[in-house]
């Protein structure tokens, strides 16, 4: 019986391996996206389909799936650039500070609006009406790095126990869903978010706060072209978010983590660093053309995650080591995800724009 069982297992393995190598040759990314959509819809893929999807993801990570992908660069332990929070001079004509002109706190008008928005966050029922037994949903929006980091944060938040009982964390971020791909409000990304909200036992009207961290693959043009391009995508993403979750009051932004260890052209330096300017421009645009719009969510910085590789950040000693990243040097390893989770937990439990509702009044 043991011999027969072993033969059956060997035959099954050979069949699986044969299925996995069946689709050798150039990757058809449209075909892979079809597999991804089916998986996101809850369908179980066959072994060969799963292998093909994983192969496509690896190819995409190497940048070979985009004609405009930048060639991979050698990993560097530091770039010499200064974290935006500590920048006293300027970067290619842009001043330091999260909000510009050396300021790491929002200007008074924006701070007042964020304070009012935070004060208005309260438990809601599924229809979006105030309820003592309702829920407050904090939703993540972003791509692969974001979902990996937010998942680690969910675990950390559960372990720490600082989160109010009525606050529900829902990871809406999804692998491969970069800023350009979710700009269409009819994109599959938003359908998956609806499914995840339902699975968590909450509804779109209960989403009142968002952690937003986005990028797009293959940037290569000099500053400020790619940051401006990202800013345009973010504006479209926010419009789609508002359509699907009209009750959002606050959006907390983070820009990319360090990318000097990157071994691909997916999103290397200095583009990871410069994505912070796209965030800043998006936030500060709220104060233009008559100021903050009634009913629109208030946009502010969340945790700033960039540090210059192995050069410790002056404020807290944050460094990004090679072991904080996976094989591509771009996506965080479990150690890197934990660092982001710590930063996000620290922000939400101390910020005047989140502490009141996240920790509980």
C-alpha positions in Angstrom: 0.0 0.0 0.0 2.8 2.4 0.8 4.4 1.7 -2.6 1.1 2.4 -4.4 0.6 5.6 -2.3 4.1 6.8 -3.2 3.5 6.1 -6.9 0.2 8.0 -6.8 1.9 11.0 -5.1 4.7 11.0 -7.6 2.3 10.8 -10.5 0.3 13.8 -9.0 3.5 15.8 -8.7 4.5 15.1 -12.3 1.1 16.2 -13.5 1.3 19.4 -11.5 4.8 20.2 -12.7 3.8 19.5 -16.3 0.8 21.9 -15.8 3.1 24.6 -14.4 5.5 24.4 -17.3 2.8 24.2 -20.0 2.6 27.9 -20.4 6.4 28.5 -21.0 7.4 31.4 -23.1 6.7 35.1 -22.9 4.2 36.1 -20.2 0.7 37.2 -21.5 -0.1 39.8 -18.8 -3.7 40.1 -20.0 -4.1 36.4 -19.4 -2.5 36.7 -16.0 -4.8 39.6 -15.1 -7.7 37.4 -15.9 -6.4 34.8 -13.4 -6.0 37.6 -10.9 -9.5 38.9 -11.3 -10.9 35.3 -10.9 -8.8 34.8 -7.7 -9.9 38.2 -6.3 -13.5 37.2 -7.0 -13.0 34.2 -4.7 -12.5 31.5 -7.4 -9.9 28.8 -6.7 -7.3 28.6 -9.5 -5.8 25.4 -10.8 -2.2 24.6 -10.1 -1.1 25.7 -13.6 -3.1 28.9 -13.4 -1.6 29.7 -10.0 1.9 29.0 -11.3 1.3 31.2 -14.3 0.0 34.1 -12.1 3.0 33.9 -9.8 5.3 33.9 -12.8 3.6 37.0 -14.2 4.0 38.7 -10.8 7.7 37.9 -10.8 8.1 39.3 -14.3 6.1 42.4 -13.4 8.4 42.9 -10.3 11.4 42.7 -12.6 9.9 45.5 -14.7 9.9 43.4 -17.9 6.1 43.8 -18.2 6.4 47.6 -19.0 8.1 49.1 -22.0 8.9 52.2 -20.0 10.4 50.3 -17.0 13.7 51.7 -15.8 16.6 49.3 -15.8 17.4 47.8 -12.4 20.0 49.7 -10.4 22.6 48.4 -8.0 21.5 48.4 -4.3 22.9 51.2 -2.3 23.0 51.5 1.5 22.1 55.2 1.4 21.4 57.8 -1.3 22.6 61.0 0.5 19.0 62.4 0.4 17.5 63.8 3.6 14.1 62.6 4.9 11.5 65.3 4.1 10.8 65.7 7.8 14.4 66.8 8.4 15.2 68.6 5.2 16.4 72.1 6.0 17.4 73.2 2.5 15.5 72.0 -0.6 15.3 69.1 -3.0 15.4 70.2 -6.6 13.6 73.4 -5.8 11.1 71.9 -3.3 11.4 73.0 0.3 11.6 70.6 3.3 8.9 69.6 5.7 5.9 67.5 5.1 3.7 70.5 4.4 6.5 72.6 2.9 8.6 75.5 4.1 10.1 73.3 6.8 6.7 72.6 8.5 5.8 69.1 9.6 2.4 70.1 11.0 -0.5 71.3 8.8 -1.2 75.0 8.5 -3.8 76.4 10.9 -6.8 76.2 8.5 -6.1 72.6 7.5 -5.4 71.6 11.1 -8.7 73.1 12.2 -10.6 71.2 9.4 -8.9 68.0 10.3 -9.7 68.5 14.0 -13.4 69.0 13.1 -13.4 66.0 10.8 -11.9 63.8 13.6 -14.4 65.1 16.1 -17.2 64.1 13.7 -16.1 60.5 13.4 -18.4 58.3 15.5 -19.9 54.8 15.4 -22.4 54.4 12.5 -24.9 51.7 11.6 -24.7 50.0 8.1 -26.8 52.8 6.6 -24.4 55.5 7.9 -26.5 56.7 10.8 -25.1 57.4 14.3 -25.5 54.4 16.5 -24.1 53.4 19.9 -23.6 49.9 18.6 -22.3 51.0 15.3 -18.8 50.8 13.7 -16.0 53.1 12.6 -14.1 51.6 9.6 -10.5 52.4 8.9 -9.8 51.3 5.3 -6.5 50.9 3.5 -6.1 52.0 -0.1 -3.0 51.1 -2.1 -1.0 48.5 -3.9 1.1 45.4 -2.9 3.3 47.1 -0.4 0.3 48.7 1.2 -1.6 45.5 1.7 1.5 43.7 3.1 2.1 46.5 5.6 -1.5 47.0 6.6 -1.9 43.3 7.2 1.0 43.5 9.6 -0.5 46.5 11.2 -3.8 44.6 11.7 -2.0 41.9 13.6 0.0 44.4 15.7 -3.1 46.4 16.5 -4.9 43.3 17.7 -2.0 42.4 19.9 -1.5 45.8 21.4 -5.2 46.2 22.3 -5.1 50.0 22.1 -7.8 50.2 19.4 -11.4 51.1 20.4 -13.7 48.1 20.3 -15.9 49.8 17.7 -13.1 50.5 15.2 -12.9 47.9 12.4 -9.8 47.6 10.2 -10.4 46.6 6.6 -7.5 46.0 4.2 -8.7 47.4 0.9 -5.2 47.5 -0.7 -4.4 44.9 -3.3 -1.4 43.5 -5.0 -0.8 45.0 -8.5 -3.4 47.7 -8.0 -1.2 50.8 -8.4 -2.5 54.4 -8.6 -3.0 54.3 -12.3 -5.0 51.1 -12.2 -7.6 52.2 -9.6 -8.3 55.6 -11.1 -11.4 54.3 -12.9 -14.2 54.1 -10.3 -15.5 51.0 -12.2 -12.2 49.2 -11.9 -12.3 45.7 -10.3 -10.3 47.1 -7.3 -13.4 48.8 -6.0 -15.6 45.7 -6.4 -13.0 43.8 -4.3 -13.2 46.4 -1.6 -17.0 46.1 -1.4 -16.5 42.3 -1.0 -14.0 42.8 1.8 -16.2 45.2 3.6 -19.0 42.8 3.5 -16.8 39.9 4.7 -15.8 42.1 7.7 -19.4 42.6 8.5 -19.4 46.4 7.8 -20.6 48.6 5.0 -19.2 51.4 2.7 -21.2 54.1 4.7 -19.3 53.1 7.8 -15.9 53.9 6.2 -14.8 57.2 7.8 -11.0 57.1 7.7 -8.5 55.9 5.1 -4.8 55.1 5.1 -3.7 55.8 1.6 -0.3 54.8 0.2 0.1 54.5 -3.6 2.7 54.5 -6.4 2.8 53.3 -10.0 5.3 51.0 -11.8 8.2 52.0 -14.0 8.8 55.7 -13.3 11.9 57.0 -15.2 11.6 60.7 -16.0 13.5 63.3 -13.9 11.7 65.3 -11.1 9.1 66.7 -11.1 7.5 64.8 -14.0 6.8 61.4 -12.2 5.7 63.0 -9.0 3.3 65.2 -10.9 2.0 62.2 -12.8 1.4 60.4 -9.4 -0.4 63.4 -8.1 -2.8 63.3 -11.0 -3.5 59.6 -10.4 -4.1 60.3 -6.7 -6.7 62.9 -7.5 -8.6 60.4 -9.7 -8.2 57.7 -7.0 -9.7 60.0 -4.4 -12.6 60.8 -6.7 -13.3 57.1 -7.1 -13.0 56.6 -3.3 -15.5 59.3 -2.6 -17.9 57.7 -5.1 -17.8 54.3 -3.3 -17.3 55.5 0.3 -19.0 59.0 0.4 -18.8 59.1 4.2 -15.0 59.3 4.4 -14.0 62.2 6.7 -10.2 61.9 6.9 -7.5 60.5 4.6 -4.1 59.8 6.1 -1.3 59.7 3.5 2.0 57.9 3.5 4.6 58.0 0.8 7.0 55.2 -0.2 9.5 53.5 2.1 13.2 53.5 1.0 14.0 51.9 -2.3 17.8 52.1 -2.5 18.0 48.3 -2.1 15.7 47.8 -5.1 17.0 45.3 -7.7 14.3 46.1 -10.3 13.0 49.2 -12.1 9.6 48.7 -10.5 9.8 51.9 -8.4 13.4 52.7 -7.5 15.1 55.8 -6.0 14.9 58.7 -6.3 11.2 58.1 -7.3 10.3 56.5 -4.0 11.6 59.5 -2.1 10.0 62.0 -4.5 6.6 60.4 -4.2 6.3 62.4 -1.0 6.1 65.6 -3.1 3.0 64.1 -4.9 1.4 63.6 -1.5 2.3 67.1 -0.3 1.0 68.8 -3.5 -2.2 66.8 -3.2 -2.7 67.8 0.4 -1.9 71.5 -0.1 -4.1 71.8 -3.1 -7.1 71.6 -0.7 -6.2 75.2 0.4 -6.3 76.6 -3.2 -9.3 77.9 -5.2 -11.5 78.8 -2.3 -10.1 76.3 0.2 -11.5 73.1 1.6 -14.6 71.8 -0.2 -17.7 71.1 1.9 -18.3 67.4 2.3 -15.0 66.3 0.9 -12.6 64.3 3.1 -9.8 66.3 4.8 -6.4 65.1 3.5 -3.4 65.1 5.9 -0.1 63.3 6.3 -0.1 60.0 8.2 3.2 58.4 9.2 6.2 59.4 7.0 8.0 56.2 6.3 11.2 57.1 4.3 14.6 57.0 5.9 17.9 56.9 4.0 18.8 53.3 4.0 21.3 52.5 6.7 21.7 56.1 7.7 19.5 56.5 10.9 16.8 59.1 10.8 17.5 61.8 13.3 14.0 61.9 14.8 13.7 58.2 15.7 16.7 56.3 14.4 14.7 54.5 11.7 16.8 52.7 9.1 16.0 50.4 6.2 18.3 47.4 6.0 18.5 44.9 3.1 16.8 42.3 5.2 13.8 44.6 5.6 13.0 43.7 1.9 12.1 40.7 -0.1 14.2 39.4 -3.0 13.3 42.3 -5.3 14.5 44.9 -2.8 11.2 46.8 -3.2 8.5 44.9 -1.4 9.0 44.7 2.4 9.9 41.5 4.1 8.1 40.5 7.4 10.7 42.7 9.2 10.0 45.6 7.0 6.3 45.2 7.3 6.6 45.2 11.0 8.5 48.6 10.9 5.7 50.2 8.9 3.1 48.6 11.3 4.9 50.2 14.3 4.9 53.6 12.6 1.2 53.4 11.7 0.2 52.2 15.2 2.3 55.0 16.8 0.6 57.6 14.5 -2.9 56.5 15.1 -2.6 56.3 18.9 -1.0 59.7 19.2 -2.2 62.0 16.4 -4.7 64.6 17.4 -6.6 63.7 14.3 -7.0 60.0 15.2 -6.4 59.4 18.9 -9.9 60.4 19.9 -11.7 57.9 17.8 -9.0 55.2 17.3 -8.2 54.8 20.9 -11.6 55.9 22.1 -12.8 58.9 23.9 
